[in-house]
């Protein structure tokens, strides 16, 4: 596999008010089918992930996952009919583990993304794009995070430990090599948890 630079895209998810305590999981929030504006901020760090079965098996996440509680939000796009599901654990207001699922117009899962840990960026009204990017970078540097991303059509998976003043550690491989890896949780456990929570 070529040693190409990987640029991580961080999805900015708006906070919402936590649901009142209940024995049943809160119903997912469905957003109106309107164009999304600036939902992704690009962080300009590039790195070369390790590859190969031994590198994938040796990778250890810096941050353990949390899947207790949980709040969900669904966004249905007006253009191609895709659905984006965001599940935060234990809540949007106090998210430790953030999971995003992307489904195509036929309802097929095409992307899984999980972010653990990290610091919440301090974003203020009226910030310019450059100021928002700077705040995102500052938050990233301040605390260690672990991310796992699956691109199903490409059968490509990336796992990375970033931030916290330490070097980035990353591996790249196939989805099949990572999705059931015990050292990662495994990711299929939280994928199933997010799908149950959000009824997708």
Kinemage of the C-alpha trace (Angstrom):
@kinemage 1
@onewidth
@group {chain A} dominant
@subgroup {mainchain}
@vectorlist {calphas} color= white
{ca unk a 1} P 0.000 0.000 0.000
{ca unk a 2} L 1.388 3.426 -0.930
{ca unk a 3} L 2.536 5.695 1.840
{ca unk a 4} L 0.148 8.518 1.253
{ca unk a 5} L -0.627 11.352 3.603
{ca unk a 6} L -3.954 11.078 5.373
{ca unk a 7} L -5.851 14.244 6.283
{ca unk a 8} L -8.372 13.797 9.049
{ca unk a 9} L -11.724 15.528 8.683
{ca unk a 10} L -13.428 16.354 11.946
{ca unk a 11} L -17.185 16.710 11.832
{ca unk a 12} L -18.530 19.513 13.952
{ca unk a 13} L -21.708 18.448 15.700
{ca unk a 14} L -23.919 21.067 17.290
{ca unk a 15} L -24.773 20.527 20.930
{ca unk a 16} L -28.324 19.865 21.930
{ca unk a 17} L -30.125 19.886 25.242
{ca unk a 18} L -29.864 16.517 27.072
{ca unk a 19} L -33.106 14.580 27.291
{ca unk a 20} L -34.696 14.193 30.745
{ca unk a 21} L -33.867 10.931 32.549
{ca unk a 22} L -35.949 8.024 31.331
{ca unk a 23} L -35.806 4.263 31.467
{ca unk a 24} L -36.260 4.123 27.685
{ca unk a 25} L -33.672 5.565 25.280
{ca unk a 26} L -34.658 8.981 23.914
{ca unk a 27} L -36.132 9.054 20.437
{ca unk a 28} L -33.691 10.217 17.779
{ca unk a 29} L -34.039 13.771 16.546
{ca unk a 30} L -34.674 14.059 12.811
{ca unk a 31} L -33.477 17.291 11.266
{ca unk a 32} L -35.251 18.958 8.390
{ca unk a 33} L -34.045 18.200 4.897
{ca unk a 34} L -32.138 21.442 4.351
{ca unk a 35} L -28.707 22.105 2.850
{ca unk a 36} L -25.932 21.658 5.422
{ca unk a 37} L -23.551 24.577 5.815
{ca unk a 38} L -19.945 24.157 6.953
{ca unk a 39} L -20.341 20.812 8.671
{ca unk a 40} L -16.691 19.852 8.241
{ca unk a 41} L -13.531 21.584 9.393
{ca unk a 42} L -10.274 20.369 7.862
{ca unk a 43} L -7.359 20.084 10.255
{ca unk a 44} L -4.156 20.426 8.271
{ca unk a 45} L -2.105 17.653 9.853
{ca unk a 46} L -0.848 14.929 7.570
{ca unk a 47} L 0.837 11.681 8.564
{ca unk a 48} L 1.750 8.296 7.154
{ca unk a 49} L -0.114 5.427 8.824
{ca unk a 50} L 1.514 2.051 9.269
{ca unk a 51} L 0.026 -0.767 7.227
{ca unk a 52} L 0.000 -4.550 7.165
{ca unk a 53} L -1.656 -7.184 9.348
{ca unk a 54} L 1.006 -7.031 12.079
{ca unk a 55} L 0.724 -3.233 12.377
{ca unk a 56} L -3.081 -3.418 12.593
{ca unk a 57} L -2.958 -6.108 15.281
{ca unk a 58} L -0.337 -4.194 17.270
{ca unk a 59} L -2.298 -0.920 17.368
{ca unk a 60} L -3.654 0.006 20.806
{ca unk a 61} L -6.215 2.800 21.245
{ca unk a 62} L -5.175 5.567 23.630
{ca unk a 63} L -8.770 6.190 24.747
{ca unk a 64} L -11.295 3.532 25.770
{ca unk a 65} L -14.851 3.768 24.383
{ca unk a 66} L -18.000 4.667 26.317
{ca unk a 67} L -21.414 3.410 25.201
{ca unk a 68} L -23.583 4.057 28.257
{ca unk a 69} L -26.582 6.366 27.942
{ca unk a 70} L -26.663 7.829 24.476
{ca unk a 71} L -28.422 10.508 22.429
{ca unk a 72} L -29.093 10.395 18.712
{ca unk a 73} L -29.664 12.778 15.815
{ca unk a 74} L -30.645 11.946 12.222
{ca unk a 75} L -30.025 14.233 9.258
{ca unk a 76} L -31.581 13.412 5.892
{ca unk a 77} L -29.978 15.251 2.978
{ca unk a 78} L -32.189 16.844 0.348
{ca unk a 79} L -29.793 16.241 -2.546
{ca unk a 80} L -28.838 12.569 -2.855
{ca unk a 81} L -31.204 11.200 -0.212
{ca unk a 82} L -28.420 10.069 2.103
{ca unk a 83} L -28.915 9.798 5.862
{ca unk a 84} L -26.341 10.824 8.467
{ca unk a 85} L -26.744 9.428 11.976
{ca unk a 86} L -24.905 10.949 14.946
{ca unk a 87} L -24.862 9.038 18.249
{ca unk a 88} L -23.106 10.554 21.263
{ca unk a 89} L -22.369 8.714 24.493
{ca unk a 90} L -23.324 9.351 27.213
{ca unk a 91} L -24.954 12.542 25.803
{ca unk a 92} L -24.397 15.388 23.339
{ca unk a 93} L -23.619 17.792 26.181
{ca unk a 94} L -21.021 15.482 27.753
{ca unk a 95} L -19.901 13.389 24.806
{ca unk a 96} L -16.974 11.045 25.365
{ca unk a 97} L -17.592 8.773 22.384
{ca unk a 98} L -19.083 10.170 19.184
{ca unk a 99} L -20.251 7.857 16.414
{ca unk a 100} L -21.331 8.899 12.921
{ca unk a 101} L -22.976 6.573 10.405
{ca unk a 102} L -23.597 7.469 6.761
{ca unk a 103} L -26.215 5.611 4.707
{ca unk a 104} L -26.778 6.018 0.979
{ca unk a 105} L -30.201 6.636 -0.575
{ca unk a 106} L -30.840 2.872 -0.651
{ca unk a 107} L -30.226 2.626 3.097
{ca unk a 108} L -26.848 0.884 2.779
{ca unk a 109} L -24.196 1.759 5.361
{ca unk a 110} L -21.252 3.348 3.539
{ca unk a 111} L -19.240 4.951 6.335
{ca unk a 112} L -18.616 4.448 10.064
{ca unk a 113} L -16.704 6.970 12.136
{ca unk a 114} L -15.918 6.864 15.848
{ca unk a 115} L -14.147 9.508 17.912
{ca unk a 116} L -13.203 8.904 21.554
{ca unk a 117} L -11.949 11.470 24.020
{ca unk a 118} L -10.468 14.739 22.869
{ca unk a 119} L -11.386 18.187 24.139
{ca unk a 120} L -14.466 20.145 23.231
{ca unk a 121} L -13.466 23.187 21.133
{ca unk a 122} L -14.495 26.602 22.434
{ca unk a 123} L -16.503 27.952 19.513
{ca unk a 124} L -18.060 31.383 19.934
{ca unk a 125} L -20.714 33.173 17.871
{ca unk a 126} L -19.272 35.403 15.196
{ca unk a 127} L -16.031 33.478 14.779
{ca unk a 128} L -14.443 33.537 11.347
{ca unk a 129} L -13.576 30.284 9.598
{ca unk a 130} L -9.911 30.810 10.470
{ca unk a 131} L -10.771 31.358 14.139
{ca unk a 132} L -12.906 28.226 14.212
{ca unk a 133} L -10.098 26.192 12.674
{ca unk a 134} L -7.653 27.592 15.211
{ca unk a 135} L -9.995 26.668 18.077
{ca unk a 136} L -10.322 23.147 16.681
{ca unk a 137} L -6.542 22.771 16.512
{ca unk a 138} L -6.123 24.043 20.077
{ca unk a 139} L -8.703 21.544 21.352
{ca unk a 140} L -7.032 18.712 19.448
{ca unk a 141} L -3.608 19.464 20.914
{ca unk a 142} L -4.901 19.737 24.490
{ca unk a 143} L -6.194 16.164 24.886
{ca unk a 144} L -5.501 12.721 23.433
{ca unk a 145} L -8.158 11.174 21.202
{ca unk a 146} L -8.684 7.925 19.328
{ca unk a 147} L -10.513 7.784 16.006
{ca unk a 148} L -11.648 4.829 13.912
{ca unk a 149} L -13.028 5.261 10.393
{ca unk a 150} L -14.433 2.653 8.000
{ca unk a 151} L -15.072 3.358 4.313
{ca unk a 152} L -17.106 0.330 3.230
{ca unk a 153} L -17.164 0.873 -0.566
{ca unk a 154} L -13.360 1.153 -0.559
{ca unk a 155} L -12.915 -1.518 2.155
{ca unk a 156} L -10.511 0.870 3.891
{ca unk a 157} L -10.152 1.403 7.636
{ca unk a 158} L -7.991 3.883 9.552
{ca unk a 159} L -7.382 3.970 13.315
{ca unk a 160} L -5.411 6.780 14.929
{ca unk a 161} L -4.325 8.202 18.274
{ca unk a 162} L -3.833 11.967 18.035
{ca unk a 163} L -3.313 15.097 20.108
{ca unk a 164} L -2.448 15.545 23.747
{ca unk a 165} L 1.045 16.767 22.903
{ca unk a 166} L 2.100 13.327 21.655
{ca unk a 167} L 2.957 12.071 18.169
{ca unk a 168} L 0.159 10.719 15.999
{ca unk a 169} L -0.021 6.927 15.835
{ca unk a 170} L -2.068 5.499 12.982
{ca unk a 171} L -2.656 2.305 11.054
{ca unk a 172} L -4.490 1.614 7.807
{ca unk a 173} L -5.969 -1.649 6.605
{ca unk a 174} L -9.152 -3.270 5.392
{ca unk a 175} L -12.493 -2.922 7.158
{ca unk a 176} L -12.531 -6.690 7.588
{ca unk a 177} L -9.194 -6.558 9.420
{ca unk a 178} L -10.399 -3.988 11.977
{ca unk a 179} L -14.150 -4.261 12.450
{ca unk a 180} L -13.963 -7.223 14.852
{ca unk a 181} L -10.555 -6.458 16.374
{ca unk a 182} L -10.802 -7.050 20.126
{ca unk a 183} L -8.165 -4.410 20.911
{ca unk a 184} L -10.437 -1.763 19.386
{ca unk a 185} L -13.531 -2.660 21.363
{ca unk a 186} L -14.458 -4.140 18.829
{ca unk a 187} L -16.019 -1.433 16.605
{ca unk a 188} L -18.882 -3.684 15.476
{ca unk a 189} L -20.160 -3.641 19.066
{ca unk a 190} L -20.590 0.134 19.064
{ca unk a 191} L -21.885 0.116 15.505
{ca unk a 192} L -24.678 -2.213 16.615
{ca unk a 193} L -25.240 -0.094 19.754
{ca unk a 194} L -25.601 3.099 17.695
{ca unk a 195} L -27.995 1.414 15.247
{ca unk a 196} L -30.206 0.196 18.093
{ca unk a 197} L -30.183 3.614 19.773
{ca unk a 198} L -31.083 5.435 16.553
{ca unk a 199} L -33.375 2.733 15.101
{ca unk a 200} L -31.543 2.529 11.773
